């Protein structure tokens, strides 16, 4: 089983997707909606075709390469809702 953190990504500029193309909006929401204050991380823009393509191809690669039989998704509520219940 593969454990996924698709709910958020690294806030770092040098080793993550943040500022990958010189902007902070290619894969993530802009403004405060693009940051998770509790996890100190970036939040993907799931409405973007490129984000969906990236995340699905990433999941497919792991499945085909390592033959995982299932996935566990963490932080699903931050993927589904615009507000956070975590204070």
GROMACS elastic network, one bead per residue, 0.5 to 0.9 nm:
[ bonds ]
;  ai    aj funct       b0    kb
    1    68     6  0.56682   500
    1    69     6  0.59221   500
    1    71     6  0.54411   500
    1    72     6  0.69999   500
    2    62     6  0.83954   500
    2    63     6  0.87095   500
    2    68     6  0.65275   500
    2    69     6  0.80874   500
    2    70     6  0.63114   500
    2    72     6  0.60939   500
    2    73     6  0.85912   500
    3    70     6  0.88199   500
    3    71     6  0.58706   500
    3    73     6  0.61998   500
    3    74     6  0.74572   500
    4     7     6  0.82498   500
    4    59     6  0.87255   500
    4    71     6  0.68272   500
    4    72     6  0.58960   500
    4    74     6  0.61972   500
    5     8     6  0.60766   500
    5     9     6  0.72958   500
    5    72     6  0.86513   500
    5    73     6  0.62177   500
    5    74     6  0.54420   500
    5    75     6  0.71501   500
    5    76     6  0.88858   500
    6     9     6  0.71486   500
    6    43     6  0.87395   500
    6    44     6  0.78750   500
    6    55     6  0.75220   500
    6    73     6  0.69403   500
    6    74     6  0.72206   500
    6    75     6  0.78482   500
    6    76     6  0.81400   500
    6    79     6  0.80063   500
    7    42     6  0.88043   500
    7    43     6  0.66028   500
    7    44     6  0.71059   500
    7    73     6  0.79228   500
    7    74     6  0.66608   500
    7    75     6  0.53749   500
    7    76     6  0.61028   500
    7    77     6  0.81220   500
    7    78     6  0.60825   500
    7    79     6  0.54478   500
    8    11     6  0.89531   500
    8    35     6  0.87183   500
    8    36     6  0.78171   500
    8    39     6  0.83329   500
    8    41     6  0.60936   500
    8    42     6  0.54818   500
    8    44     6  0.63062   500
    8    75     6  0.79605   500
    8    78     6  0.82198   500
    8    79     6  0.83873   500
    9    12     6  0.88355   500
    9    16     6  0.75920   500
    9    17     6  0.78002   500
    9    18     6  0.83237   500
    9    41     6  0.56549   500
    9    42     6  0.51717   500
    9    43     6  0.65089   500
    9    44     6  0.74391   500
   10    13     6  0.81687   500
   10    15     6  0.78983   500
   10    16     6  0.55975   500
   10    17     6  0.73175   500
   10    18     6  0.71796   500
   10    40     6  0.81550   500
   10    41     6  0.53340   500
   10    42     6  0.61690   500
   11    15     6  0.89656   500
   11    16     6  0.70849   500
   11    17     6  0.82537   500
   11    18     6  0.62361   500
   11    35     6  0.82254   500
   11    40     6  0.66722   500
   11    42     6  0.54011   500
   12    15     6  0.60134   500
   12    16     6  0.56237   500
   12    17     6  0.79221   500
   12    18     6  0.63042   500
   12    19     6  0.86701   500
   12    41     6  0.82464   500
   12    42     6  0.89739   500
   13    16     6  0.57574   500
   13    17     6  0.70458   500
   13    18     6  0.51412   500
   13    19     6  0.58433   500
   13    20     6  0.75162   500
   14    17     6  0.83454   500
   14    18     6  0.80355   500
   14    19     6  0.84250   500
   14    20     6  0.86082   500
   15    18     6  0.82872   500
   16    19     6  0.80912   500
   16    20     6  0.74373   500
   17    21     6  0.84501   500
   17    24     6  0.85725   500
   17    26     6  0.86305   500
   17    27     6  0.73496   500
   17    28     6  0.88898   500
   18    21     6  0.83253   500
   18    22     6  0.85279   500
   18    23     6  0.77599   500
   18    24     6  0.56754   500
   18    25     6  0.81675   500
   18    26     6  0.82928   500
   18    27     6  0.77284   500
   18    28     6  0.78371   500
   18    42     6  0.76101   500
   19    25     6  0.77116   500
   19    26     6  0.78236   500
   20    23     6  0.69421   500
   20    24     6  0.75431   500
   20    26     6  0.76567   500
   20    27     6  0.86917   500
   21    24     6  0.78155   500
   21    25     6  0.88140   500
   21    26     6  0.70199   500
   22    26     6  0.88059   500
   23    26     6  0.65748   500
   24    27     6  0.74768   500
   24    28     6  0.66527   500
   24    29     6  0.80788   500
   24    30     6  0.69861   500
   24    34     6  0.88180   500
   25    29     6  0.58758   500
   25    30     6  0.55620   500
   25    31     6  0.89483   500
   25    34     6  0.83330   500
   25    45     6  0.83790   500
   26    29     6  0.82055   500
   26    45     6  0.85045   500
   26    48     6  0.87387   500
   26    50     6  0.82613   500
   26    51     6  0.81916   500
   27    43     6  0.84420   500
   27    44     6  0.57688   500
   27    45     6  0.59793   500
   27    46     6  0.84499   500
   27    48     6  0.76105   500
   27    50     6  0.73334   500
   27    51     6  0.55861   500
   27    54     6  0.89854   500
   28    33     6  0.88119   500
   28    34     6  0.56897   500
   28    35     6  0.85634   500
   28    42     6  0.66238   500
   28    43     6  0.55975   500
   28    46     6  0.82410   500
   28    48     6  0.88631   500
   28    51     6  0.81421   500
   29    32     6  0.80822   500
   29    33     6  0.58662   500
   29    35     6  0.78575   500
   29    42     6  0.80742   500
   29    43     6  0.63684   500
   29    44     6  0.61166   500
   29    46     6  0.86579   500
   30    33     6  0.62653   500
   30    34     6  0.50600   500
   30    35     6  0.82385   500
   30    45     6  0.86390   500
   31    34     6  0.56452   500
   31    35     6  0.73940   500
   32    35     6  0.54454   500
   32    36     6  0.79869   500
   32    37     6  0.88941   500
   33    36     6  0.75935   500
   33    42     6  0.88262   500
   33    43     6  0.73353   500
   33    82     6  0.77259   500
   33    83     6  0.87469   500
   34    41     6  0.84690   500
   34    42     6  0.55351   500
   34    44     6  0.69902   500
   34    45     6  0.77406   500
   35    39     6  0.86494   500
   35    40     6  0.70066   500
   35    41     6  0.58093   500
   35    43     6  0.56729   500
   36    39     6  0.55989   500
   36    40     6  0.55281   500
   36    41     6  0.53137   500
   36    42     6  0.60545   500
   36    43     6  0.65544   500
   36    78     6  0.87856   500
   36    84     6  0.86520   500
   37    41     6  0.70864   500
   37    42     6  0.89528   500
   38    41     6  0.80866   500
   38    86     6  0.75159   500
   38    87     6  0.75772   500
   39    42     6  0.85874   500
   43    46     6  0.88768   500
   43    78     6  0.81635   500
   43    79     6  0.81901   500
   44    47     6  0.87633   500
   44    48     6  0.88060   500
   44    51     6  0.71171   500
   44    79     6  0.81471   500
   45    48     6  0.58032   500
   45    51     6  0.65856   500
   45    52     6  0.85666   500
   46    49     6  0.76987   500
   46    50     6  0.88441   500
   46    51     6  0.60871   500
   46    52     6  0.61870   500
   46    79     6  0.78129   500
   47    50     6  0.88996   500
   47    51     6  0.76542   500
   47    52     6  0.76913   500
   48    51     6  0.52941   500
   48    52     6  0.64544   500
   48    53     6  0.86529   500
   49    52     6  0.52237   500
   49    53     6  0.60438   500
   49    54     6  0.85299   500
   50    53     6  0.50002   500
   50    54     6  0.59905   500
   50    55     6  0.85666   500
   51    54     6  0.50959   500
   51    55     6  0.61243   500
   51    56     6  0.84905   500
   52    55     6  0.52360   500
   52    56     6  0.59764   500
   52    57     6  0.83572   500
   53    56     6  0.53261   500
   53    57     6  0.59651   500
   53    58     6  0.84042   500
   54    57     6  0.52729   500
   54    58     6  0.60476   500
   54    59     6  0.86815   500
   55    58     6  0.50625   500
   55    59     6  0.62561   500
   55    60     6  0.86266   500
   56    59     6  0.50920   500
   56    60     6  0.60866   500
   56    61     6  0.85761   500
   57    61     6  0.60326   500
   57    62     6  0.87224   500
   58    61     6  0.52234   500
   58    62     6  0.65292   500
   58    63     6  0.87354   500
   59    62     6  0.54264   500
   59    63     6  0.62526   500
   59    64     6  0.87454   500
   59    71     6  0.88259   500
   60    63     6  0.50256   500
   60    64     6  0.60724   500
   60    65     6  0.83627   500
   61    64     6  0.52781   500
   61    65     6  0.58237   500
   61    66     6  0.82340   500
   62    65     6  0.51775   500
   62    66     6  0.56695   500
   62    67     6  0.72367   500
   62    68     6  0.72094   500
   63    66     6  0.56475   500
   63    68     6  0.51043   500
   63    69     6  0.75048   500
   63    70     6  0.84487   500
   64    67     6  0.53760   500
   64    68     6  0.77373   500
   65    68     6  0.84013   500
   68    71     6  0.77080   500
   73    76     6  0.65281   500
   74    77     6  0.86766   500
   75    78     6  0.57913   500
   75    79     6  0.71126   500
   76    79     6  0.50856   500
   76    80     6  0.64224   500
   76    81     6  0.87946   500
   77    80     6  0.50629   500
   77    81     6  0.59067   500
   77    82     6  0.89113   500
   77    84     6  0.79154   500
   77    85     6  0.88155   500
   78    81     6  0.55863   500
   78    82     6  0.70927   500
   78    83     6  0.75646   500
   78    84     6  0.66044   500
   78    85     6  0.89671   500
   79    82     6  0.79607   500
   81    84     6  0.72240   500
   84    87     6  0.75524   500
